[in-house]
């Protein structure tokens, strides 16, 4: 049996993706995609690499996601699917690169600094 595996990351979410030839079913943490991601926008985001390469009916996607919130998890799954598609067929690299699916979104939460209320917010200034 042919399987293509990849890991996608976004913020603190990590998605381990397994791509197998099939009918286009997407399973996340042993639940269907529609049940795992309630928002239509997130479901669309997850399917974007498959639609861009025209492989949305050719592969079944099984993913295990840990960490992060739902937005970060959807981004991690999108990144993992794109990397797995690249393993399956290297000729898809151009479409995936143009769509920006292979680039890991490196934006993460900035740490809180000492003496400040958050990462950048200063305490209120009092002149007197």
N, C-alpha and C positions, 0 to 999 in steps of 0.2 A: 504494500500500500504506500502510495506517494504522500509525503507530508512535508510542508514547508513551515519552519518555525522562525519567529522573530520576536523581538522585544521592543515595545514602543513606550516612550516616556513623555510626560507633560506635568509640570509643576512637581507634585509629590506622588502622582499616580504612575503605576507601572502596569503595563498590559503585556502578558505573555500570549502570543497569538499562534494558532496552528491553522494552516490553510490546507484543505484537502479538496480534490476534485469532487464536485457535487452539484446540487441544484441552486445554491445561493442562500442557504440557511445560515443565519448568524446567531450563535449562542454565546451568551456572556454569563460567566459564573453559573453554568448549568440552567440558565433561564433564557427564553427567547429575547431578542433585541427589543421588541416592542414592550415587553414586560419590564426589562431592566432600565431602559431609558424612556421615561414617560413623555418627555418633550419631543415633538416632531423635529425641531431644529437639531437636537443632538443626534437623533437617528439619521437625519440627512447628512450630518457632518461625518458620521461613522462610515456611511456608504460612499462618500465622495471619491476615494481612491479607486474603488471598484468601477464606479460610473465613468470616471475620467479615462480609464484604460479599456472600457468595454468588456470587463470580465465579471460583471455583477451576477450573471447566471451560471458561471462556470465553476465557482469555488464555494465550499462550505467553510465558514469561519467559526472556530471555537476559541474563546478567549477567557483567560483568568486575569481579573483586574484586582489589584490591591492598592490601598492608599488613595489620598486625594478626595476631591468632591466630584459631583457628577460631570461638571464641565471639563475638568482635568482628565477624568477617566475617559470621556468621549474623545478628547484630543490624543490621549495615549493610545487608545484603540485604533484611531485613524492612522497614527504614525506606525504602529505595529503591523497593520494590514498592508500599508504601503511597502514596508521593508520585506514582508513575506512575499508580496507580489513580485518584488525585484528578484528574490531567490527563485521563484517559480519561472519567471521569464525575464531575462536580462534586457530584452529588446523594449520593455516597457519603461526603461529608465528615463527616456526623454519626456514622456507624458507625465510621469510622476514628478520629475524635477521641475517642469514648467508649472505644474499645479502647486508646487511648494510642499508636497507631501513627505519628501525625504528629509527635509530640514527639521531638526528637533527644535521646538519652541523653547528657548532657554530661559524665558522670563519666569522668575520665581519670586516669592515674597521676600522683601528686604527685611533684614533683621532689625530689631529694636535696639536703639543706641542708649548708652548710659546717660542719665541726666535729661533725656527727652521723654515725651509721652508716648511716642511711637517710633517709627523708623526716621521720620523727619520732623514731626510736629513738635514745636517748642512749647514750654510752659508759658502761660499768659504773662505778658510783661506788665509790671506795675511801676509807674514813675515815682510815686510817693507811697 
